[in-house]
């Protein structure tokens, strides 16, 4: 059985630890390959490669750097269906969803093609007599990217195109559950002409992560994952002098006002709640229905959700399996808990008949009504195809519910009232807001990130914030004098 190895210095690197983990096809339950797990020595080999490559890549002109990024963009566009197939084989999401993931990641690559405009500094002539001042932004150095299983292509692409285009070198540590996409991307970078050591892939678990977090040669860390791990990454990385952006968990709400179009809203809830089997950090998992619309809305969501085809992502399915058997069983346990807490299971995904192997990790769309804020099906980030409906009396009650939640990733409002929508976008305490848009993932030239327990650090992903994260500011003050001597003056420099 093949082993997915590390990628260091533009070539496969088998590693020295000898440890591996199984990689499973979630649609069949079959172990299809293994992935090498890095030891500390392997992690340091990747870091050493990034360190050695940094000076030359930093000093490469912007014109040449962006030319490589543009070539990568063209290569990716020409064969992105191949990458989508790799994602489906290891993650389980349907092919159309995998292709959409690649396309959204490609938007950041396209942003990086125009990085020269975003790296412009400022200049002031004659700030003091014969003194000019200008600012520049320079790369921080070797950086680490630690990405989750749910978007093995898109999430890394939130970070590495900007990091590479701004002159940094990169070590990507993907999830060991679906590692092959990272190696495919690495080979594409090499084909695009990226020098050896600029983009490296390190597979592994906590050993690899801890080396990235503590090694002084790594200057910045980008992370996406659960809140508990995000807290650990942020605390450990910053304690070792690194800048860190750690994107954590989410509990995304959709507030539905009485004047909303319930048919389009129900469509949106099904799309946002059950796409990719709910394994999205921007999935809607809590529907907050205001007033007397809940009964009709629940019926409409149920009628739509029960028509979804569940099965192998390579076939004609709307929704695929979950990532692992353990995760499938954990998600299903929340349905048990909701029943025990007195909620009403309107549509039960535990009884799904999937179009796929009986050993696949199947769980169908689940709709749970009469959920209250204290139930675990509401308080926890489930990361699965469970949509909870909470009923409140007023807009103020809905807003208080959303803002009381410890997460602050995204929220949406469904209404035909422009005043209510504008009030919501001002008052809701989340990083990304949708108005009649259920999954408000920003385009690449805006930032992606949440508030509260959904983000640790001050900087969001991609957009101008991503550029600032992967660069450091420097201000240069210069004076060009005539040959005469200015004399000695020990006083503090003053403008004149």
ABEGO torsion letter per residue (X at the ends): XBBBBBBBGGBBBAEAAGBBBBBBBAAAGBBABBBBBBBAAAAAAAAAAAAAAAAAAAABBAAAAAAAAAAAAAAAAAAAAAAAAAAAAAAGBBAAAAAAAAAAAAAAAAAAAAAAAAABBBBBBGABBGBBBBBBBBBAEBBBBBBBAABAAAAAAAAAAAAAAAGBBBBBBBBAABAAAAAAAAAAAAAAGBBBGABBBBBEBAAAAAAAAABAABABBBBBEBAAAAAAAAAAAAAAGBBBBBBBBBBBBBBBBAABBAAAAAAAAAAAAABGGGBBAABBABBBBBEAAAAAAAAAAAAAAAABBBEBAABBBABBBBABAAAAAAAAAAAAAAAAAGBBBABBAAABBBBBBAABBBBBBBBBBGBBAABAAAABBAGBBBBBBBBBABAAAAAAAAAABABAABBBBBBABAAAAAAAAAABBBABBBBGBABBBBBAABBBEBBEAABBEABBBEEAAAAAAABBBBBBBBBBBBABBAEBBABBBBBX
